[in-house]
Amino acid sequence: MYVRVAWFDREDLKYNFGTWHNMQSKTPEEYQSLQKWVSEQNKLFPKTKYWLELKDVEDECPRNKEYYDLISVTTQEDTDWLSV
């Protein structure tokens, strides 16, 4: 399994990504740390969307692995949810 961080700059409309890393050399804690970093970046930079991309073998098309938090937004009449 391979993993990399990808991001989309909503102002410049540009998709970018980091280098692929072999997950066999990573511990579960390192992967969780990467997930946490992605979540923190999405909160710090709202005009850029970060996510993880995964693939099983080197030549395979990657799959997105997104993590987000739901925040309730309450008005006088209703409650809606915002994903961050």
TACOR-V202282 format. One record per backbone hydrogen bond with DSSP energy under -1.0 kcal/mol. NH is the residue of the N-H (numbers start at 1). CO is the residue of the C=O. If there is no record, write none. Layout:
BEGIN
nh,co
NH,CO
NH,CO
END
This chain:
BEGIN
nh,co
2,55
3,21
4,53
6,51
7,16
8,49
9,14
10,47
13,9
14,9
16,7
18,5
21,3
23,1
25,22
26,23
31,27
32,28
33,29
34,30
35,31
36,32
37,33
38,34
39,35
40,36
41,37
42,38
43,39
44,40
45,41
48,45
49,8
51,6
52,65
53,4
54,63
55,2
60,57
63,54
65,52
71,82
73,80
75,78
80,73
82,71
84,69
END
